[in-house]
Amino acid sequence: MFRTKTVEQSIRDTEEPEHALKKSLSAWDLTVFGVGVIIGTGIFVLTGKVAKENAGPATALAFVAAGIVCALAALCYAEFASTVPVAGSAYTFAYASIGELPAWIIGWDLVLEFALGTAVVAVGWSGYVRSLMDNIGWHLPAALEGPDVPNGTFDILAFLLVLVLTVILVLGMKLSARITALVVAIKVTVVMIVIVAGLFFIVGDNYSPFIPPSVTPPAGSGWDAPLVQTIFGYEPTNFGVMGIFTAASVVFFAFIGFDVVATAAEETKLPQRDMPRGILGSLFICTVLYVAVALVVTGMQHYSELSVSAPLADAFKATGHPFFAGVISFGAAVGLTTVCLILLLGQTRVFFAMSRDGLLPRFFSITHPRFRTPYRPTILLGVIIAIVAGFTSINELATLVNIGTLFAFVVVAVGVMVLRRNRPDLPRAFRTPWVPVLPILSIAASFWLMLNLPGETWFRFAVWMAIGIVVYFVYGRRHSRLGKAGPNAEY
C-alpha cells in the first residue's frame, strides 16, 4: 500500500506512444491558465461578503493572509512540478514520495474537488448569463433556469457550457490555451476597469476605521459550527485583528486553482523551467489584483453597505454609474468560463494519470490518435459533470472544494520533505526554500483553515474518502501497474 513509483518510472510512462500527451504549453500559457482559473467567483462575490461580515476595509489584508498560505503551498508545488513533470498534480507527487495508498486518496480527493468545483462554477456562470439576458429582454422558460429559481428543474445553460468546454478540451490543449488567453484578457481588463475607474470614486471616510472593532458572532451549533469551535471551544471573531484571519478562511476560495497548473506539467514544453514560473507567477498576479480590488471597493462604498451577491457591480451602481456595473457583470460571466474550463482540465488529467497507473481502468488512459488528448475520460467526466451542473443548486457543498484543496496542500508539503530525505540526489530545477521549515508552515496554515470549515463538511469529506478506500482495495490495489510489475521492475 505504501510502495512508491520512482520519478524515473513516472517519466518513462509519459513516453509510451499510446499514453503520451502532446507538449504544447509555455510558461506564458501556464500563467494564463493560472490567472484564468484563480480569478472567478471569489473576487466577484466574496469581496463584499467578507468586508460586510468579517473584516471591513481590512479585507485587503485577509487576501494577503490567504495569499501567503497559498504561496507556501505554491513553493512546494513548484519543486514537485519541475522535478516530476507528469500529469496528475498532487496525486503523482504523492505516488513518487509517500506511496500508492496516499496517492490514491489524494487522487480521489482531487476528482471530487475539480468535479464539484466545475459544476458549482457552471451554475454560477449560468446565473450571470441569465441576468444579462434579462437586461435585454430575453427570458428562458422557468423550468430550464435550474433549481436555484422558483419552479426551476434543469439548468440548461450550465449543462451546455460544460459540454462545449468538453469538446474544446478534446480538440487539444493549444486550442484550449488560445481560448483561455482571450477570455483571461477580457477578465483581467474588467478587473483593471474596476481598479482604475473605482479610484475616482473613493471616499476616504469609508476607510475609517480600517480594522473595525471586534465583534463576537453568534455561536454555531452542531454541524454548522466550525470544527475548531466544536473541538477546542474557539469562537471565530468578526472584525478586529482576528476577524482578518476569519475572513482569510473564507476568501481562500478565491485562490483555488493555482494548483491546477501542476496538472498540465506533462503537456509543457520545458516543465523544469516553466512550471515554477507559471504557478508562482499566476498566484502573484492574482494576489496583487485581489488586494487592489478590495481596497478600491471598500473605498467606494462603506463596508456595511456593500452587496453580498454582486459587490463590484453594485458599488458602481451606488455611485451612479450603471454602465460600469454592466461591464463588470459581463466580465464575471466571461471569466467564469475559463474557471470551468481549467477545473475540467485538471480533473481529466488526474483521472488520466490514475488510469495509466492501473488504479482506474486502463481504458481511460488511451490518448486520441490525432489530438493527443485523454479524450475518453474527458468525454465521460464532461457528460457526468454537465448533468450534475444541470441539476445542482449552489449550496454548502461548495465548501468541499475548499477542504479538498487544503488537504492536497498538506499532502504535497509532506511529499516535498519525504522526497528530499529519500532522494537527495534527484535533480531539482526548482528547490523549495527553507525545507523543512517552510513545508511545516504550509501544513500548519492549511490545517488551520481546514479547522475553520463546518463539521458537516468534514463529515461529507470523510464519507467520500471512505468510498475511495473501498474502491482502492476492491479494484485499484489488484490492478495497480506498479504492483503487477514489482517494486524494482522496469516497465
N, C-alpha and C positions, 0 to 999 in steps of 0.2 A: 504493500500500500504506500510505502514511502520511497519506492525506487525512483531515482531521478533520471531524466533524459538529458544527456550531455548537450552542451551548446553545439558541439560539432555534429551530433546526430540531428539536432533540430535544423541546422543549416543544410545538412545533406538532404533532408526531406524536401526542402524547398526547390531542390534541383531536379527532382523527378518530373519528367515531362507532363504526365497526366495530372500532377498535383501542383504544377508551377503557376504562380501568378505573374502577370506582366508588370515589369518595373517601369513606371512612367512618372513618378512623383518627385518633385524637387522640394527644397526647403521652403520655397515660396508657397507651393501647393499645400504643404503641411501646415504652414502658418495660417493660410486662408481657411483650411479645414477647421483648425482650432478656433479661430475667431468666429467662423460660421456656426459652430455648434455651441460655443460658450454664450455669445450674445443672443439672447432669446427671451423666453418668458420671464426670467429673473429680472433683467433690467427694466423691462416694460411694465412689470406688475409689482415685484417685491419692494421696489424702492419706496413706494407710497405706504405699503403695509408696515414695514419696519420703522419708518420715520414716524408714523402716526401712533404706533402701538409700543415701540420698544426703545428707540434711540434719538428721535428728533433729528436736528441737523447733524448730530454725530453719526448718522447713518453712514457718512463717508468713511468714518473710522471703522465701522463694522465691516465695510467692504475691504478695507485694508487688512483687518484681522483675518477674515475668511480667505483673502488672497494669500496671506502668509502661510496659513495651513496648507493651502493648495500648492504653494511654492515648495514647501518642504517635501511634499509627495512628488512634485514635478521633478525635483532634482534626482530622486530615486528612480522615477520612470525613465528619465533621460539616460542614466547609466545602463539600465537594462535594455532599453530600446536600441541603443547604439551597440551594445555588446551581443545581444541576441535578436538580430533583425528578422524576426519571424512573426507571422500573423498570429493574433491571439492575445496580445497585450498581457495583462496580469496573469492570465491562465498559463501562457507559455513561460513567463518568468518564474512562476511557482513550480512548474514542472522541472525547470532546469536547476532549481535551488532547494526547494523544500521536499518535493515528492509528488507522486501521482495522485494520491487521495486529496491532499490540499489543493493541487492544481484543478482536479475535477470540481471541488467545492467552489473555488473561485470562478471557474468557468461557468458553472451552473448559476452562480450568483450574477455574473455579467449578462447571461442570457436573459434573466428576469429584468435586470436593471435597464438594459437597452430596449427590450421589447416594451416594457411598461412605459418607459420614457418616450418612445416613439409614438405610442398610442395616445398618451396624455397630451403631448405637444400637438399631435394632429388634430385632436379635438379643440385645443386652444386656437389653432390656426383657423379651424372652421368657424369659430365664434367671431374672430376678427373679419373674416371674409363675409360672413352674413351681415355684420354691421355695416361694412362698406356697401354691400348690395342694397341694404335697406335705405342707405343715404341717397341712392339714385333710383329708388322706387322698384327695385327687383326683390321679389319675395319667394322663398321656397315654400312648398307645402309643409305645414307644421310637422307632419309625420316623418319628413325627411331632414328635419333640423337636429335630431338627436335627442337623447334622454335629458339633456340639460334644460330643455324648453317644455312648457306645458303641452301635453298631447304628442310630444315627440317620441319617436320609436327608433329610427335609424338615421345616423349622421352620414348622409350621402357624400358630403364634401370631404370629410375626414377619410372615408373609405376610398374615394377616388384619388386623393392625394397620395396615400401610401402605395396604391397600385401604380401610379405614374412614376413615383420615385423608385419603385422596384424595377420597372423597365429600364430606367436610366442607369441603375447600378449594374444590371445585367449587360448593358451595352458597353460598359467599360469605365475604368477609373478616370481616364483622361477626360472623357465627356463629363463625368460627374464633377471633376475638378474645375472644368471650364464653367459649367453652370453654377457651381458653388461660388467661384470667383466673382461672377456677375452679380449674383444675389447678395454676396457679402459686401460688395462695393455699394449697392443700394442701401443695405442695412447700416453700414458704417457712416454713409453720408447722412442718413436720417439722424443717427446719434450725434453727429457733428452739428447738425442743424439745431438740435435741442441745446447743445452746449453753447454754440456761438450766439444763436438768436436769444436764448434764455438769459445770457449775460446782460442784455439791455433792459431786462425786467426784474432784476434782483433788487430786493429791498433789504437794506442792512439790518433793520429791526427784526426780520424773520430769523436771523441767526442768534438772537438773544432770548434765552440762554442757549449756547451751542450744545451743552450737555445738560438737558433738563434735570431737575431734581428727581431722585429715585422714588419709585412707587412700587409697592408690593402688589402684584396682580392677584386676583382670586386664585386660591389653591386649587390645583387639579385633583381629580379623584379617579381611582380605578385605572382603567386602560387609557383614559385621556391624559393622565399625568405623565410628564417626562420621567424616564426610568430613574434618572439621578435623584428626582424628588421622592419617588416611591421607596428607593433603597436607602438613601442617605438623609432624607428629610430636607434636602437643599431646595430652596424655593427660588426660581429664576426671578430676577428683578427687571422691571420695566424702567427705562431711563436711568440716569446715573451712569457711573462707570461700568457697573455690572450689566446694565441694560445694553451696552455696546456688545458685550460678548453673547448675550441672549440673542441680539439681532444678528450677530455673525453666524449663529447656528441656523438661522432662517435663510439669510442671503447666501449661504453656502450653495444652495440650489442654483444660484445664478452663475456659479463657476463650473458646474458639472459639464463635462465634455472634453476638457483638455486631454484627459486620459484616453479618449477615443483615438487621438492622433497616433498613439502607440500601436493600435491595431493595424495601421497601414504600413508598418515597418517593412514588411516583405515586398511591398509594391513601390518602395522608394529606391531611387537610383543609387544614392550614396547614403545609406542609413546611418553609418557610423558618424558622419558629419552633420547630416541634415535633420535627423530625429531630435537631437537636443535643441537645435535651433527652432524647429517647428513647435515643440512642446513648450519651451520656456518663452519663446517669442510671442506666441499667441496668448499665453497667460499674462505676460507683462502688459501687452497692448490692452487687453480687456480690463485689467485691474485699473489702469490709468483712466480709461473711458468711464468705468463704473464710478470711480471717485469723483470725476468731473461732473457727471450727470447728477449724482446725489447732491453735490454742493449747489449746483445750479437750481435744481427743482426745489430744494428746501429753502433756497434764497428767493425764488419767485413767489412761493406761497407758504404761509405759515404751516409748520408740520402738522398741527392739529386739524387743519382744513384740507389736507391732501386726500385725494381719492385713493381708495384701496385697489380698485379694479383697473383703473387707467390713469395713474398719477401723472405721467408725462403729458398726455394729451389734455387732460382736464386742467393742468396747471396753465397751459396756454389759453384754454377757454376762459379761465378765471381772469386772465389779463386782457381779455377781449380780442384774442387772435385765433379764431376757429380754423383759419386756413392751416396754420401750423399743426393744429390738432388733427386735421385730416391727413396731413403728410405723415405724421407720426403713426397713425392707425394703419396707413398703407405700408409703412416701413416695418411695423410689427408683423403684419400678415406675411410680407415677403420674407422677413427674417426668420420666422418660424419654419419656413420651407426648408432652409438649409439645416436647421436643427434636426428635423425629421430625417432628412437625407443622411446625415452623418451618423446619427444614432442607429439607423437601419444598417448602414455600412459597418459600424462597429460590431453589431450583433452577428451579422452574417460571417464576419471574419473570425470571430471567436468560435462560432458553430463549426466553421470550416476547419479550423485548427484542431478542434476536439475530434472531429470526424477523421481527419488524416491520421491521428494518433490511434484510431480504433476504439476510442471511448464512446463514440457515437457511430452509427452505421457508416461504413466507408463509401457507400453510395453517394453521400453528400460531399465528398472531398474531390470529386472529379471536376476539373475546370472546363469551361467552354472551349472547344477547339479553335474558335476564331477570336473571341474577345478575351480569352484567358481570365475569365472571372468565375467565381464559385456560384454559377447560375442556379444550381439545384437548391442549396439552402436559401439563396436569395429569394427564389420564387416561393418556396414553401413558407418561409417566415414572413415574407411580404404579404402573402394572401392571409395568413393567420392574423397578423397584426392589423391588416386592413379591416377584417371582420371585427376584431376586438375594438378597434377605434370607432367603428360604426355603432357599436352598442355600449360604449363606455361613457360614463359620466365622470367629469373631473371631480375627484374627492380625495379623501385622506390617503388613498393608495399611492399617491404620488410620493409620499414620504419613503416608500420602499426604494425609490430611486436613490434618495439620499443615503440610506443605511447601506445599500448595496455598494455604492461608490466608496463610502468611507471604509467599508470592510476590505475593498480592493486595495485602498491606500495602505492599510495595515499590513496586508499580505506582501505587497511589493517592498515595503520598508524592511520587513523581516527577511525577505529574499535577498536583498542587497547585502545585508550583514552575513547571511549564511554563505552566499556565493563568494564574498570576499575571503571568508575563512577557508572554505573548501577548495576554491580555485584562485589562489592569489596570483598565479602565473597567467591567467586569462587576459588576452589583450583587451584593453578598455579604451575606446576612443574618447569617452567622457567619463569622468570619475566623480561620483557624489562626494562633496567635501565633508570633512569632519565626521567620518564614519568611526565609531558607531553612534556618536552623539546626535548627529542630525537625523538619522533614521529613527532613533528612540524618541526624539522630539516629535517627529512626524506621527509615530504610533500614538503617543500620548495625546497630541492635539486632535487626531482623528477620532480616537476613542472618546474623548471628552464631548465632541459634537454628537457622536452616536448616543451617548447617555442623555443628551438633551432631546432626543426623539421620544415620542409616546411609547408606552408599554405595548400597545396594540400593534405598533409597527414591528417591534421586536418579536412578538408572537407570530405574526404572519411571516416574517423573515425566517424564523425557526422552522415553521411548517414547510416552507419551500425548500429549505436546506435538508430537512428530513426526507422529503420526497427525492431529492437529488442523491442522497446517500443510498437510498434503496435502489435507484436506477443504476448507480455505480456498481453495487455488489451483484445485481441481477444481470447486468449486461456489460458495463464498461470494464470491470476488472477481468472478466473472462475473455473479452475480445481485445484487450489492450495490445497494441502492436509491440510496445516495449516489453510487455510480459511474455509474449509469444517468442520474441527474438532472444530473450535472455538479457541479463544485465550488462554483459560485455559484448553483445553481438554487434556486428556491423551490418546495417540494413538500409 
